[in-house]
Amino acid sequence: MDNTYYMDLIGRYLSGGITAAEKAELMAWVEENGANRKFFDEMIQLWGMSSQYEDEPFETNVNAAWQNLETRLKDSVAAPAAGARLRRLGQTRILLRYAAAIAALLIAGYWALSRYNTAPGVQMVETRTSAGEQRELSLPDGSRVLLNENTRLAYAEPFEQRLVQLSGEAFFEVEKMNGKPFAIEAEGTTTTVLGTSFNVRAYPQEGQVEVSVSTGKVALQQTGEAENKVLLEPGESGVYSKKEATVQEVSISNADAWKAQRLRFDGASLEEVVQAVERYFHTDIEVATPELLNCHFKGDFVQPENLEVVLEAIAFTMDLQLEQKDGAYLLSGNASRCR
């Protein structure tokens, strides 16, 4: 499931904080297809499993919760003799119990935590988009933001710190304000600017955070780690790997294609082309051999709506074969003929 909006609704449903309108929307989504129903049922089962055991509640602090989880799991493994209860439940169920509790905390509580941590008199303003929806908004400092689908943006009002929290993808056009920085916190990263335009992609279910600069200069760093950062200029992109906790400069093709409604390639490698098309159409594309990834393609697709039309054009131009296999598209051919 690639939809943080409905994950949040499930969290609200499980924690009892869902409105009647949200519940109706969630139930309609659940009934759309078997995959949605299966995911919903699994979350209900995990939640029910977590409520069966009389353990002390988790703190409403994400870092403390994770540390609590790690300590308990280590204790369970190191001291099996202390556990008639552990033997009765089984180690797998213990893992699921804590995984479910942490999942519920992260799904239902992440955005709520920011409300509780604000100073008196400060209110959190939140905007979100659902699947297939984009929304443009103006921030109190005059900066403009275009949100991609399944995205949330929150900030404190009054907007004195020029700090926003992002989950999803957005294109920012930041106004300069007497040298006062503007910062975006997203999935373990902090992006800092003075006045510029850039794209940030930070979906919770993806393994990395991407920042691509159109104008001005941007600093991308791991939150709290000033040395782990890159400085990016126009045309440059940076990536933060959640698994490796590293920040580095990389090349990202058509990072803001969702905003421009255009896929433009000027001698890009097939590897870059595939990544851009996958991102734009939310699909999987396989390449038969690694050698093909070094082939290059030149083409321009304005407001592309049909995935197969785009792939057929790429295959024809590069003398490749296109076929659909196991729900994904496969490009194959002779690398020596498409360089």
Order of alpha helices (4+ residues) and beta strands (2+ residues): alpha-alpha-alpha-alpha-alpha-alpha-beta-beta-beta-beta-beta-beta-beta-beta-beta-beta-beta-beta-beta-alpha-beta-alpha-beta-beta-alpha-beta-beta
